Amino acid sequence: RTNCALDSQGQALLGARLRHFFRAPAPRTRRLQSTHQRANDHSGGSDGRLSSGATAKEGSLTAASKADERDQPRDQTTPRPIVSARALSLILLVVALAAGGALRFYNLGALEMSPDEGASWAAASAPTAAEVIGRQPALNPGELPMHDLMLHGWIALFGSSLAAMRAMSAALGVVSILLVYLVSCELFAPGSERESALTIDDVRIIAGLGALVFAVNLVTIKYSREARMYPLMLAAILAQVAMFLRALRGGGLVNYAAVVVLTAIAIASNFAALLVPATEGLWLLNVVARARWRPDNAKARRGWAIAIALAVVGLILVPKLFSSLHAASAGSVGGWRKPPALYAPFALFNKATGSFAFPILAALAIWGVVRGWRRGGREAIAFALLWMWAPPVVMVAASYTIAPVFVERYALSCFVPFFILVALGIFELPGDLVRVGALVLAVAFSVGHIVSYDRKPHDAQYREAIAAASSALKPGEVMTVVPSYAIEVIRYYLPADQLDRAVRYGASASAAAVLIIGDQNLAPDAARSYRKEYPDVVARLRGVTVLRR
């Protein structure tokens, strides 16, 4: 019995020395650890205790074991993980930036110009900044000329090719990955809730996971590959939310000023961004009400200060907002839209993330909500849920009371809290292997959604339609296009010496011999009425039809 015991202990000591040689951690060490898991690991555990019965049985080994224990280094009592939490979060962020950058910049010029991109190009390609400002209200009435001015400068540096113009949006999309990391850190920042069990290391890992899930999701990629204002809007919103959370937690004049400036930039980039400050207003109402409206409460005072700042920005931009809504309700911009179904907020996340990926992401997000709520992160989770659901619900209400405005790109920022909750759910899973497996599944199905999406063409063949229309024109004849704002696409593709062969649809187009019909955003009966006037089909192409009188 003594020899067997000695052999057993000798094998254990040999294993410990081999682990020390290879600098490997002791068994059962966790990499992605939450606070309660680290507490179990450092509490001594059952492996570090010796019962009195076991001591009596192995008493004959005491002298030999003590002699060998003196030979072991002292630092083996607290094994270190192979990768620190800070290094792991940095690795996740770098992978997110690399993957997100590749997905956003790859083959940017593959798709043809869309009518919406044509409007942005027409405004930004003006010779001077003053002319950009003058063109913008008619071409992009849903914004102030912030994006068009930025694109104007970008075109001056890199040219007006589709790839060059879309590269600005792709760059803003990569910046948004960094901002998702920052928003996650501010949302779960230690100190924001005394009862929260998340440490700084925990928050950094969750932020890295959230950035990676955001980086590889189709809904955040496809809008970063268009020469439009939505990547700027999303980046400005994310920066604004981060500063909003920081100002609410710690106050500070610089933070309040940052909230004001970033709110103005976000709303100026597109008036749909107003949904986020409105959501923050609801949250501030909750904060002040929980403090029982007492002015002596520090958090209530900070909430009032932020509310006043948001109200000032809103009052400045309200006149432009109402003019934009009037233009949208008149149908002069954006084409025809049907009112959304009442379940549209739920379908929004399913459609945008993919039918196969959504159940996995939703399950992880629900698990993150349940576990995080139990562990004390209630305020952070409540704010994330409000940010996730309030804007889509408001859009549905506005669609039935003002005009149909339920559009996926208007609610881009709502996907960020969803992905952060997915990251929290991954972090809260038990065991590193389970966490890694969940992350691999989430990323794999998200990438699969991208692959499936790319297999089908998603652009209209305006360039081919313009060539067919030009060949069908006789000397002195002109062409036109519906929807009318797509005229800028024709002007982009036509040679400079043939721009007079295209006219905007309307009274001036009554003598147009050829009509190009874009299939998107047309009222159901509109196509039939156009075909009565233009009965001869010149060409049927993807997303567009060419007709002649």
C-alpha positions in Angstrom: 0.0 0.0 0.0 2.8 2.3 0.8 4.5 1.7 -2.6 1.1 2.3 -4.4 0.6 5.6 -2.6 4.2 6.7 -3.3 3.7 5.9 -7.0 0.4 7.9 -7.1 2.0 10.9 -5.4 5.0 10.7 -7.6 2.9 10.9 -10.7 1.0 13.9 -9.3 4.3 15.7 -8.6 5.7 14.8 -12.0 2.6 16.3 -13.6 2.9 19.5 -11.6 6.5 19.9 -12.6 5.7 19.3 -16.3 3.0 21.9 -16.1 5.5 24.3 -14.6 8.0 23.6 -17.4 5.5 24.3 -20.2 4.0 27.3 -18.2 0.5 25.6 -18.6 -2.2 26.4 -16.0 -3.5 23.8 -13.6 -6.5 21.8 -14.7 -9.9 23.3 -14.5 -8.6 26.8 -15.0 -11.1 29.1 -16.8 -10.3 31.6 -19.5 -13.6 33.5 -19.9 -14.4 33.7 -16.2 -17.2 35.6 -14.5 -16.7 36.9 -11.0 -18.5 34.1 -9.2 -16.5 31.5 -11.2 -13.2 33.1 -10.2 -14.4 33.2 -6.6 -14.8 29.4 -6.8 -11.4 28.9 -8.4 -9.6 31.0 -5.7 -11.5 29.8 -2.7 -9.2 26.9 -2.3 -11.7 24.3 -3.6 -12.0 20.7 -2.7 -8.7 20.0 -4.4 -6.8 22.2 -2.0 -8.3 20.7 1.1 -7.3 17.4 2.9 -9.8 15.6 5.0 -8.8 14.3 8.4 -9.5 10.7 7.2 -7.2 11.1 4.2 -4.5 12.6 6.4 -4.5 9.5 8.7 -4.3 7.1 5.7 -1.5 9.0 4.1 0.5 9.8 7.2 3.4 7.7 6.1 3.9 9.9 3.1 4.2 13.2 4.9 8.0 13.4 5.1 8.5 12.5 1.4 5.8 14.9 0.2 7.1 17.8 2.3 10.5 17.4 0.9 9.2 17.4 -2.7 6.8 20.4 -2.0 9.8 22.5 -0.9 11.3 21.9 -4.4 8.2 23.2 -6.1 8.0 27.0 -7.0 5.7 29.0 -4.8 3.8 30.6 -7.8 2.1 27.2 -8.5 -0.4 27.8 -5.7 -2.3 30.4 -7.9 -2.1 29.2 -11.5 -2.3 31.9 -14.2 -4.4 31.6 -17.3 -2.6 31.4 -20.6 -4.3 34.6 -21.9 -5.3 37.4 -19.6 -8.7 39.0 -19.8 -7.3 42.2 -21.2 -5.4 40.3 -23.9 -8.4 38.2 -24.7 -10.6 41.3 -25.2 -8.0 42.9 -27.4 -7.7 39.7 -29.5 -11.5 39.7 -30.0 -11.5 43.4 -30.9 -8.6 42.9 -33.4 -10.4 39.9 -35.0 -13.6 41.9 -35.2 -11.9 44.9 -36.9 -10.0 42.6 -39.3 -13.1 40.5 -40.3 -15.4 43.5 -40.3 -13.0 45.6 -42.4 -12.6 42.7 -45.0 -16.3 42.2 -45.3 -17.0 45.9 -45.7 -14.3 46.8 -48.2 -14.3 43.7 -50.3 -15.3 44.3 -54.0 -17.1 47.6 -53.2 -17.7 48.4 -56.9 -19.5 45.1 -57.7 -23.1 46.4 -57.4 -24.5 49.1 -59.7 -25.5 52.5 -58.4 -28.9 52.6 -56.7 -31.3 55.6 -57.1 -30.6 56.6 -53.4 -26.8 56.6 -54.1 -27.5 58.7 -57.2 -29.1 61.4 -55.0 -26.0 61.4 -52.7 -23.6 61.6 -55.6 -25.6 64.4 -57.3 -25.4 66.5 -54.2 -21.8 65.7 -53.2 -20.4 66.1 -56.8 -21.3 69.8 -56.9 -18.3 72.1 -57.7 -18.3 73.9 -54.4 -19.4 73.3 -50.8 -21.9 76.1 -51.1 -23.6 74.4 -54.0 -23.6 71.1 -52.1 -25.6 72.9 -49.4 -27.9 74.4 -52.0 -28.6 71.0 -53.8 -29.1 68.9 -50.7 -32.6 69.9 -49.6 -34.1 68.8 -52.9 -32.0 65.6 -53.3 -31.9 64.4 -49.7 -34.6 66.2 -47.6 -34.4 63.7 -44.7 -31.1 65.1 -43.5 -28.9 68.2 -43.2 -25.9 68.4 -45.6 -23.5 66.8 -43.2 -23.0 63.6 -45.1 -23.1 65.3 -48.5 -20.3 67.7 -47.4 -18.2 64.9 -46.1 -18.7 62.9 -49.4 -17.9 66.1 -51.3 -14.5 66.3 -49.7 -14.0 62.5 -50.1 -14.7 62.8 -53.8 -12.1 65.6 -54.1 -9.5 63.2 -52.6 -10.4 59.8 -54.0 -12.6 60.4 -57.0 -16.3 59.7 -57.8 -16.1 56.0 -58.8 -18.6 53.8 -57.0 -15.8 52.0 -55.1 -14.2 55.2 -54.0 -17.5 56.8 -52.8 -18.6 53.6 -51.0 -15.2 53.4 -49.2 -16.1 56.3 -47.0 -19.1 54.3 -45.7 -17.0 51.2 -45.3 -14.5 53.2 -43.2 -17.3 54.6 -41.0 -18.6 51.0 -40.6 -15.2 49.9 -39.3 -15.2 52.9 -36.9 -18.6 51.7 -35.7 -17.1 48.3 -34.6 -14.8 50.3 -32.3 -17.7 52.3 -31.0 -19.7 49.1 -30.2 -16.8 48.1 -28.0 -16.9 51.5 -26.3 -20.7 51.4 -25.8 -20.5 48.0 -24.3 -17.8 49.2 -21.8 -19.9 52.2 -20.8 -23.1 50.1 -20.5 -21.7 47.6 -18.1 -19.1 49.9 -16.5 -18.3 48.9 -12.9 -19.6 51.6 -10.6 -22.7 52.3 -12.6 -24.5 49.8 -10.4 -23.3 48.8 -7.0 -25.0 45.5 -7.1 -23.4 44.5 -10.5 -21.1 41.5 -10.3 -19.2 42.3 -13.5 -15.6 43.4 -13.1 -13.6 45.5 -15.6 -12.2 42.3 -17.1 -15.6 40.8 -17.5 -16.9 44.0 -19.2 -13.9 44.1 -21.6 -14.5 40.5 -22.7 -18.2 41.1 -23.2 -17.3 44.3 -25.3 -15.0 42.2 -27.4 -17.6 39.6 -28.0 -20.2 42.2 -28.9 -17.9 43.9 -31.4 -17.2 40.6 -33.1 -20.9 39.7 -33.4 -21.7 43.1 -34.7 -18.8 43.0 -37.2 -19.9 39.8 -39.0 -23.6 40.5 -39.2 -25.1 41.2 -42.6 -27.4 44.1 -41.4 -24.4 46.1 -40.3 -22.4 45.2 -43.4 -24.6 45.9 -46.3 -25.3 49.5 -45.3 -21.6 50.1 -44.9 -21.2 49.2 -48.6 -23.5 52.0 -49.9 -22.6 55.6 -50.6 -25.3 56.8 -48.2 -25.6 58.6 -44.9 -26.6 55.6 -42.7 -23.1 54.5 -41.7 -22.4 58.1 -40.5 -25.7 58.1 -38.7 -24.9 54.9 -36.9 -21.4 55.9 -35.9 -22.7 59.2 -34.6 -25.5 57.5 -32.6 -23.1 55.0 -31.1 -20.7 57.7 -30.0 -23.7 59.7 -28.6 -25.0 56.7 -26.6 -21.5 56.1 -25.1 -21.2 59.7 -24.0 -24.9 59.7 -22.8 -24.1 56.7 -20.5 -20.9 58.2 -19.3 -22.5 61.6 -18.5 -25.4 59.9 -16.7 -22.9 57.9 -14.6 -20.4 60.6 -13.7 -21.6 64.0 -15.0 -19.0 66.5 -16.2 -19.3 69.5 -18.4 -17.2 67.9 -21.2 -19.5 64.9 -21.2 -22.6 67.0 -21.4 -21.1 69.0 -24.3 -20.2 65.8 -26.1 -23.8 64.6 -25.8 -25.1 67.9 -27.3 -22.6 67.9 -30.2 -23.0 64.2 -31.0 -26.8 64.4 -30.8 -26.7 67.2 -33.3 -24.4 65.3 -35.7 -26.5 62.1 -35.5 -29.8 63.9 -36.2 -28.2 66.1 -38.9 -27.0 62.9 -40.7 -30.5 61.6 -40.9 -33.6 62.6 -39.0 -34.4 59.0 -38.2 -31.6 59.3 -35.6 -34.1 61.3 -33.5 -35.5 57.9 -32.4 -32.5 57.3 -30.1 -32.6 60.6 -28.2 -36.4 60.0 -27.8 -35.6 56.6 -26.3 -33.0 58.2 -24.0 -35.6 60.7 -22.9 -37.8 57.8 -21.8 -34.9 56.4 -19.8 -34.2 59.7 -18.2 -37.8 60.0 -17.2 -37.4 56.6 -15.5 -34.2 57.7 -13.8 -35.7 60.9 -12.4 -38.9 59.1 -11.3 -37.0 56.5 -9.4 -35.2 59.3 -7.6 -38.7 60.6 -6.7 -37.9 63.9 -8.5 -35.6 65.0 -5.7 -33.1 67.7 -6.7 -30.7 66.6 -4.0 -30.2 63.2 -5.8 -27.0 63.3 -7.8 -28.2 60.9 -10.5 -31.5 62.8 -10.9 -29.5 66.1 -11.3 -27.4 64.6 -14.0 -30.6 63.2 -15.7 -32.1 66.7 -15.7 -29.0 68.2 -17.2 -28.9 65.7 -20.0 -32.6 66.1 -20.7 -32.2 69.9 -21.0 -29.3 69.4 -23.4 -31.3 66.9 -25.6 -34.3 69.3 -25.6 -32.2 72.2 -26.8 -30.9 70.1 -29.7 -34.4 68.9 -30.6 -35.9 72.4 -30.6 -33.2 73.6 -33.0 -33.8 70.8 -35.5 -37.6 70.5 -35.2 -38.4 72.8 -38.1 -36.3 70.8 -40.5 -37.8 67.6 -39.1 -41.3 68.7 -39.9 -40.4 69.8 -43.4 -38.9 66.3 -44.0 -42.0 64.5 -42.7 -44.1 66.7 -45.0 -42.0 65.7 -48.0 -42.1 62.1 -47.1 -45.9 62.1 -46.6 -46.3 63.8 -50.0 -44.5 60.9 -51.6 -41.9 63.2 -53.3 -39.0 61.2 -51.9 -38.3 57.6 -51.4 -41.2 56.2 -53.5 -44.3 54.3 -52.4 -44.3 52.3 -49.1 -47.0 50.2 -47.6 -47.8 50.3 -43.9 -46.0 47.7 -41.8 -47.7 44.8 -40.0 -48.2 45.1 -36.3 -45.6 42.3 -35.7 -43.0 44.2 -37.8 -40.7 45.0 -34.8 -40.3 41.2 -34.1 -39.9 40.4 -37.8 -37.3 43.1 -38.1 -34.6 41.2 -36.2 -35.5 37.9 -37.8 -35.2 39.2 -41.3 -32.1 41.3 -40.7 -30.0 38.6 -39.0 -31.2 35.6 -41.0 -33.8 32.9 -40.4 -31.2 30.3 -39.3 -28.9 32.7 -37.3 -31.8 34.5 -35.5 -32.9 31.6 -33.3 -29.3 31.1 -32.0 -28.8 34.8 -31.5 -32.1 35.2 -29.8 -31.5 32.3 -27.5 -28.2 33.7 -26.4 -29.6 37.2 -25.9 -32.5 35.8 -23.8 -29.9 33.8 -21.7 -27.9 37.0 -21.3 -30.9 38.9 -20.1 -31.9 36.2 -17.6 -28.4 35.7 -16.2 -27.4 39.3 -16.2 -30.7 40.3 -14.5 -30.1 37.8 -11.7 -26.5 38.9 -11.2 -27.5 42.5 -10.7 -27.0 44.2 -14.1 -30.6 45.3 -14.2 -30.2 48.9 -15.2 -27.8 48.0 -18.1 -30.1 45.3 -19.4 -33.2 47.4 -19.0 -31.6 50.3 -21.0 -30.5 47.8 -23.7 -34.0 46.4 -24.0 -35.5 49.9 -24.2 -33.0 50.9 -26.9 -33.7 47.7 -28.8 -37.5 47.9 -28.9 -38.6 51.5 -28.5 -37.5 52.8 -32.0 -39.2 50.0 -34.0 -42.4 50.4 -32.0 -42.4 54.2 -32.5 -41.9 53.6 -36.3 -44.9 51.3 -36.4 -47.0 53.9 -34.6 -45.8 56.7 -36.9 -46.5 54.6 -39.9 -50.2 54.4 -39.0 -50.5 58.0 -37.8 -48.3 60.1 -40.1 -46.8 58.1 -43.1 -45.3 54.7 -43.6 -41.7 55.0 -42.2 -40.9 51.5 -41.0 -37.6 51.0 -42.8 -34.8 48.7 -41.7 -32.1 51.3 -42.2 -33.8 53.8 -39.9 -33.5 51.3 -37.0 -29.9 50.3 -37.6 -28.8 51.3 -34.1 -31.4 49.0 -32.5 -29.4 46.0 -33.5 -26.4 47.1 -31.4 -28.1 46.4 -28.0 -29.3 43.1 -29.4 -25.8 42.0 -30.3 -24.5 43.2 -26.9 -27.0 41.0 -25.1 -25.9 38.1 -27.4 -22.4 38.8 -26.2 -23.5 38.8 -22.6 -25.3 35.5 -23.2 -22.2 33.9 -24.6 -20.1 35.2 -21.6 -22.7 33.8 -19.1 -22.6 30.3 -20.4 -20.9 27.7 -18.1 -17.4 26.6 -19.2 -15.0 27.8 -21.8 -15.8 25.1 -24.3 -19.5 25.9 -24.3 -18.7 29.6 -24.7 -16.3 29.0 -27.6 -18.9 26.7 -29.2 -21.6 29.3 -28.9 -19.4 32.0 -30.3 -18.4 29.8 -33.3 -22.1 29.0 -34.0 -23.2 32.7 -33.8 -20.3 33.8 -36.1 -20.7 30.8 -38.5 -24.5 31.3 -39.0 -24.0 35.0 -39.4 -21.4 34.5 -42.1 -23.6 31.9 -43.7 -26.3 34.5 -43.9 -23.9 36.8 -45.7 -22.9 34.0 -48.2 -26.6 33.2 -48.9 -27.4 36.9 -49.4 -24.5 37.3 -51.8 -25.6 34.4 -54.0 -28.5 36.5 -55.2 -28.1 39.8 -57.1 -29.5 42.8 -55.1 -29.0 45.6 -57.5 -31.0 46.9 -60.5 -29.3 46.9 -63.9 -29.7 50.6 -64.6 -26.4 50.8 -66.6 -27.7 48.1 -69.0 -31.1 49.8 -69.1 -29.6 53.1 -70.0 -27.6 51.5 -72.8 -30.7 49.8 -74.2 -32.7 53.1 -73.9 -30.0 55.1 -75.7 -29.9 52.6 -78.6 -33.7 52.9 -78.9 -33.7 56.7 -79.1 -34.0 58.4 -82.5 -32.3 61.7 -83.2 -33.9 64.5 -81.1 -35.7 62.1 -78.7 -35.1 61.9 -75.0 -35.6 59.3 -72.2 -37.0 59.5 -68.7 -37.2 57.3 -65.6 -39.5 56.4 -62.8 -39.2 56.8 -59.9 -38.3 60.4 -60.8 -35.4 60.7 -58.3 -33.6 57.9 -60.2 -32.7 60.4 -62.9 -29.4 61.0 -61.1 -28.4 57.4 -61.9 -29.0 58.0 -65.6 -26.9 61.2 -65.4 -24.1 59.3 -63.6 -23.8 56.6 -66.3 -24.5 58.7 -69.4 -21.5 60.3 -71.1 -21.0 63.9 -70.3 -21.9 65.0 -73.9 -25.2 63.1 -73.8 -26.7 64.4 -70.6 -29.4 66.3 -72.5 -30.9 63.0 -73.7 -32.4 62.4 -70.2 -35.1 64.5 -68.5 -36.7 64.1 -65.1 -40.2 62.5 -65.2 -43.0 65.0 -65.0 -44.4 67.7 -67.1 -41.1 68.1 -69.0 -41.1 64.3 -69.7 -44.4 64.4 -71.6 -42.5 64.1 -74.9 -40.1 61.5 -73.7 -39.9 58.6 -76.2 -38.4 56.0 -73.9 -39.3 55.3 -70.3 -37.1 53.3 -67.8 -39.2 51.8 -64.9 -37.5 50.8 -61.7 -39.4 48.0 -60.0 -38.7 49.1 -56.5 -41.0 51.4 -54.4 -43.6 51.6 -57.1 -47.3 51.6 -56.2 -49.1 48.4 -57.3 -51.1 50.1 -60.1 -48.4 52.5 -61.3 -46.6 50.0 -63.6 -49.8 49.2 -65.5 -50.6 52.9 -66.1 -47.0 53.5 -67.4 -47.4 50.5 -69.8 -50.5 52.0 -71.3 -48.6 55.1 -72.2 -45.5 53.1 -73.3 -46.7 49.8 -74.7 -43.6 48.6 -76.5 -41.1 46.7 -74.4 -37.4 47.4 -75.3 -35.7 45.4 -72.6 -36.6 43.5 -69.4 -33.6 43.5 -67.0 -33.0 42.8 -63.4 -35.1 45.2 -61.4 -35.8 47.5 -64.3 -37.8 47.6 -67.6 -37.3 49.8 -70.6 -40.4 50.8 -72.5 -41.1 52.9 -75.6 -44.1 54.8 -76.9 
